[in-house]
Amino acid sequence: MKFLTEIPVAHRGLHDDRLPENSLGAFLAAANKGYAIETDVRLTKDGALVLFHDDNLSRMAGIEKKVSECTAEQLSRVRLCGTDERIPLLSELLSAVCGRVPLLIEIKDMPKVKTKDFIKKVSDALEGYRGEYAVQSFQPFYVKAFKKLRPEVPCGVLATAVSNKGDFGNSPFWKIKARMVKNMSFNRTVKPDFISYYFASYPQKSTEKFKGAKLAWTVRSPEEEARARQYADNIIFENFLPEITKQTI
């Protein structure tokens, strides 16, 4: 897990106005700078694994449709933020990076898909990949399922102390769920190798109690990095270029 504590992680790649988040261009820009790459994986209508954060295409492509309602072929025609960049497949990222820098893969929550089937598909896609990688998720049972399939791969829990009703699908029980996320209530069962916690929410009793590697997201300035590093071993960043020391290359 050395890279998780030593190499700053580019949030959705090294994106800017020219290179949208979670695009191959942003991923390659991060790799060229020597940063680890964070990305998001979710399923299409026909079961392909694509790298896209939101469940809806509206913010990134101006299309009012869910990713899960589209096939991989349909999504391949979508262009991101008015650029020539498109939504990549997980397999395309693996081929493009080819082990040059480590990957941190967030498995997005897909409540209508069976956990076992989804996690096996992600695991199978990473079969034989020779580069360093780790996986993480806000859904603790995804983490537990992946650890069972690939115990040699670092697996982490994402969490925050700041949530709202919309984060939980407007569930009437959202406050209970938010408290469980804040406290990482399933850590004893899941036994994550690391945690990724919202940087401004550090410190919490739950983060202080955790003895493994700690990451902080999403850090957007040197000032925020300085605050985050008081409590976390490493940062997931965007909008600036943190220093990579000789020890982390």
MARVEX-414274 format. One record per residue (C-alpha): residue number from 1; residue in three letters; x, y, z. Coordinates in steps of 0.25 Angstrom, whole numbers. Example, Ala and Ser with C-alpha at 12.3 -4.5 7.8 and 13.67 -1.06 7.14 Angstrom:
REC   n res  east north    up
REC   1 ala    49   -18    31
REC   2 ser    55    -4    29
This chain:
REC   n res  east north    up
REC   1 met     0     0     0
REC   2 lys    12     9    -1
REC   3 phe     6    18   -12
REC   4 leu    -6    21    -4
REC   5 thr     2    28     6
REC   6 glu    13    34    -2
REC   7 ile     8    38   -16
REC   8 pro    -3    49   -17
REC   9 val   -15    44   -24
REC  10 ala   -21    53   -36
REC  11 his   -36    53   -34
REC  12 arg   -43    48   -46
REC  13 gly   -30    50   -53
REC  14 leu   -22    63   -55
REC  15 his   -34    71   -61
REC  16 asp   -36    85   -65
REC  17 asp   -44    94   -75
REC  18 arg   -38    86   -87
REC  19 leu   -38    72   -81
REC  20 pro   -51    68   -74
REC  21 glu   -51    60   -62
REC  22 asn   -50    44   -64
REC  23 ser   -45    46   -78
REC  24 leu   -34    38   -84
REC  25 gly   -27    52   -86
REC  26 ala   -28    55   -72
REC  27 phe   -23    41   -67
REC  28 leu   -11    42   -77
REC  29 ala    -8    56   -72
REC  30 ala    -7    51   -58
REC  31 ala     1    39   -62
REC  32 asn    11    49   -69
REC  33 lys    13    57   -56
REC  34 gly    15    44   -48
REC  35 tyr     2    45   -40
REC  36 ala    -6    33   -36
REC  37 ile   -20    34   -42
REC  38 glu   -34    33   -35
REC  39 thr   -46    30   -44
REC  40 asp   -60    25   -43
REC  41 val   -66    12   -49
REC  42 arg   -80     9   -51
REC  43 leu   -89     0   -60
REC  44 thr   -96     3   -73
REC  45 lys  -109    -3   -78
REC  46 asp  -102   -14   -85
REC  47 gly   -92   -17   -73
REC  48 ala   -80   -10   -78
REC  49 leu   -71    -3   -68
REC  50 val   -69    12   -71
REC  51 leu   -62    23   -63
REC  52 phe   -72    33   -59
REC  53 his   -75    40   -46
REC  54 asp   -90    44   -47
REC  55 asp  -101    35   -49
REC  56 asn  -107    45   -59
REC  57 leu  -101    51   -71
REC  58 ser  -106    65   -70
REC  59 arg   -95    72   -63
REC  60 met   -83    66   -72
REC  61 ala   -91    65   -85
REC  62 gly  -104    73   -84
REC  63 ile  -112    60   -86
REC  64 glu  -123    57   -77
REC  65 lys  -121    42   -76
REC  66 lys  -115    32   -66
REC  67 val  -103    25   -69
REC  68 ser  -110    12   -66
REC  69 glu  -120    15   -76
REC  70 cys  -110    15   -87
REC  71 thr  -102     4   -94
REC  72 ala   -86     5   -96
REC  73 glu   -88     8  -110
REC  74 gln   -98    20  -108
REC  75 leu   -88    26   -97
REC  76 ser   -76    25  -107
REC  77 arg   -83    35  -115
REC  78 val   -85    45  -104
REC  79 arg   -75    56  -103
REC  80 leu   -71    62   -89
REC  81 cys   -72    77   -86
REC  82 gly   -72    81  -101
REC  83 thr   -58    75  -104
REC  84 asp   -54    63  -112
REC  85 glu   -52    55  -100
REC  86 arg   -62    43   -97
REC  87 ile   -66    34   -86
REC  88 pro   -55    23   -85
REC  89 leu   -57     9   -82
REC  90 leu   -49     3   -70
REC  91 ser   -41    -6   -80
REC  92 glu   -37     6   -87
REC  93 leu   -31    13   -75
REC  94 leu   -23     0   -72
REC  95 ser   -18    -1   -86
REC  96 ala   -14    14   -86
REC  97 val    -7    15   -73
REC  98 cys    -2     1   -73
REC  99 gly     4     1   -59
REC 100 arg    12    15   -61
REC 101 val     5    20   -49
REC 102 pro    -4    14   -38
REC 103 leu   -19    15   -39
REC 104 leu   -30    17   -28
REC 105 ile   -43    12   -33
REC 106 glu   -56    16   -26
REC 107 ile   -67     7   -28
REC 108 lys   -80    15   -29
REC 109 asp   -93    10   -23
REC 110 met  -102     3   -32
REC 111 pro  -114    -1   -23
REC 112 lys  -121    -8   -34
REC 113 val  -110   -17   -37
REC 114 lys  -107   -30   -29
REC 115 thr   -94   -27   -21
REC 116 lys   -88   -40   -24
REC 117 asp   -90   -39   -39
REC 118 phe   -85   -24   -39
REC 119 ile   -72   -27   -31
REC 120 lys   -69   -39   -39
REC 121 lys   -69   -32   -52
REC 122 val   -60   -21   -46
REC 123 ser   -51   -32   -41
REC 124 asp   -51   -39   -54
REC 125 ala   -47   -27   -62
REC 126 leu   -35   -25   -53
REC 127 glu   -30   -39   -55
REC 128 gly   -16   -39   -59
REC 129 tyr   -14   -24   -58
REC 130 arg     1   -23   -54
REC 131 gly     0    -9   -49
REC 132 glu    -2    -4   -35
REC 133 tyr   -16    -1   -31
REC 134 ala   -26     0   -20
REC 135 val   -41     0   -19
REC 136 gln   -50     8   -10
REC 137 ser   -65    11    -8
REC 138 phe   -76    18     0
REC 139 gln   -83     5     0
REC 140 pro   -76    -4    11
REC 141 phe   -82   -17     6
REC 142 tyr   -75   -14    -8
REC 143 val   -62   -13     0
REC 144 lys   -64   -26     7
REC 145 ala   -68   -33    -5
REC 146 phe   -56   -29   -13
REC 147 lys   -47   -32    -1
REC 148 lys   -53   -46    -2
REC 149 leu   -49   -48   -16
REC 150 arg   -36   -41   -16
REC 151 pro   -30   -41    -2
REC 152 glu   -17   -36    -7
REC 153 val   -22   -23   -13
REC 154 pro   -23   -11    -3
REC 155 cys   -38    -8    -1
REC 156 gly   -43     5     6
REC 157 val   -56    11    11
REC 158 leu   -60    25     7
REC 159 ala   -67    34    17
REC 160 thr   -70    48    21
REC 161 ala   -77    55    33
REC 162 val   -84    64    23
REC 163 ser   -96    58    16
REC 164 asn  -110    62    12
REC 165 lys  -123    55     9
REC 166 gly  -120    55    -6
REC 167 asp  -107    47    -4
REC 168 phe  -116    36     1
REC 169 gly  -127    36   -10
REC 170 asn  -136    45    -1
REC 171 ser  -138    33     8
REC 172 pro  -146    36    20
REC 173 phe  -135    29    28
REC 174 trp  -124    38    22
REC 175 lys  -120    43    36
REC 176 ile  -117    29    41
REC 177 lys  -110    26    29
REC 178 ala  -102    39    29
REC 179 arg   -98    36    44
REC 180 met   -93    22    40
REC 181 val   -85    28    28
REC 182 lys   -79    38    38
REC 183 asn   -75    28    48
REC 184 met   -71    17    38
REC 185 ser   -80     8    45
REC 186 phe   -77    -5    37
REC 187 asn   -62    -4    38
REC 188 arg   -61   -15    49
REC 189 thr   -68   -24    39
REC 190 val   -61   -19    26
REC 191 lys   -47   -18    32
REC 192 pro   -43    -7    22
REC 193 asp   -28    -6    19
REC 194 phe   -30     9    18
REC 195 ile   -40    20    19
REC 196 ser   -43    32    10
REC 197 tyr   -49    43    18
REC 198 tyr   -54    57    14
REC 199 phe   -42    66    17
REC 200 ala   -51    77    25
REC 201 ser   -57    66    33
REC 202 tyr   -44    62    40
REC 203 pro   -42    59    51
REC 204 gln   -54    50    56
REC 205 lys   -54    40    67
REC 206 ser   -55    30    55
REC 207 thr   -43    35    48
REC 208 glu   -35    36    60
REC 209 lys   -39    22    64
REC 210 phe   -35    16    51
REC 211 lys   -20    11    51
REC 212 gly   -18     8    36
REC 213 ala   -15    18    24
REC 214 lys   -23    31    24
REC 215 leu   -26    39    11
REC 216 ala   -33    52    10
REC 217 trp   -42    57    -1
REC 218 thr   -44    66    -9
REC 219 val   -32    76    -6
REC 220 arg   -32    88   -15
REC 221 ser   -21    97   -11
REC 222 pro    -8    97    -3
REC 223 glu   -15   102     9
REC 224 glu   -25    91     9
REC 225 glu   -13    81     7
REC 226 ala    -6    87    19
REC 227 arg   -19    85    28
REC 228 ala   -21    71    22
REC 229 arg    -7    66    25
REC 230 gln    -9    69    40
REC 231 tyr   -18    57    40
REC 232 ala   -16    49    27
REC 233 asp    -5    41    21
REC 234 asn    -8    46     7
REC 235 ile   -17    54    -1
REC 236 ile   -27    53   -13
REC 237 phe   -26    66   -20
REC 238 glu   -31    75   -32
REC 239 asn   -29    89   -37
REC 240 phe   -14    90   -33
REC 241 leu    -1    82   -34
REC 242 pro     4    77   -20
REC 243 glu    19    74   -19
REC 244 ile    24    60   -22
REC 245 thr    36    58   -14
REC 246 lys    48    49   -18
REC 247 gln    43    38    -8
REC 248 thr    30    37   -15
REC 249 ile    35    35   -29
